[in-house]
């Protein structure tokens, strides 16, 4: 009699990261916080988002950036790096707030 035991598949406990979250972590290196519009953040991340087409994992415009930064995939990866992301207002202007814990 031969018994074959299947090993369970490897399940990582590390959160999945995204290209966007990795670049935000780089941006926050040495900073406690960053606050600005999605357009301002998009300008900072411009070298990573190629104009005219989507570089895999990077939004191509500020509106999409604002939506993607709040998705669970990105927020969980940021939180694992000690960074929280939130939306807020500065006067009548909508802003993104990044804070290091």
N, C-alpha and C positions, 0 to 999 in steps of 0.2 A: 504494500500500500504506500503510495507517494502522496504527500500532502504539500500543496503549494500555497504559500501565504503571499498575498499581494501587499506590498508596502503601500500605505496611504500616500497620496500625492503630497508633495511639499507645499505647504501653505505659509506664505510669508506673513509675519505679523507687522512688518513695516508698511506704512501707508504708501500707496502708489503716488509717485510724483509726476508732475507734468513739467513740460518745458517752461511754461509760464511761471509756475511756482519756483522753479530753480533760479530763474532770472530775478524774481522778486527777492529771494533770499540773498542773492548777490548784491542787489540794490541796497538791502537793509544791513549789509555788513558794515559794522562800525556806527550804525545809527540806532537810536532808540525809537524814533518814529519818523514817519513821512506822511504828509497830508497834501493833497492836491487834486486837481481834476483828472478825470480819466484821460483827457487829451494830454495833460502834462506828463502823466505816467507813460502814455503811449509814445511821447517824444523821447523819453528816457530809454524806453525799450525798443525804439526804432531800429537800431542795428540788428535786432533779433527777428523783426517782422519785416519781410521783404515787401516792398510796395508792389502792388499789382497782382500778387498772388499770395496765398497763405503758406507760410513756412510751417511745416507740421507742428502743431501744438501752440502756435502763437496767433493771437487775434490780429486782424488786419486793420481794425479801426477802433476808436475809443469806445463806441457804444458796445461793441462786442467784448472788448476788454473789461468793461464795467460788469457785464453779465458773467463772463467766464471767471473773474476773480472771486465771485461769490458762490461758485459751484462747489459741491462737497469735495470733489477730487482735489481742487486747488486749496480750499480752506483747510482740509485735513492735513495736506502736505505742509502748508504754511504753519499750522499749529504744531506739527511735529518738530518744526524748526524753531519754535518759540515765537512765532509771529501771528498776530491776529489781524484780520481784515474786516473793515466795517465801512458802511456808507454813512455819510452825514451831510450837513449843510454848512456853508460858510456864507452868511448873508443869504442871498437868493441862489447861490451857486451850489450845485451838487458836487461833493468831493468824496474821494476814497481816503480812508484813514488806515495806515499800517502802523502797528505798534509791536515792539519787541517786549516780551514778558520778562 
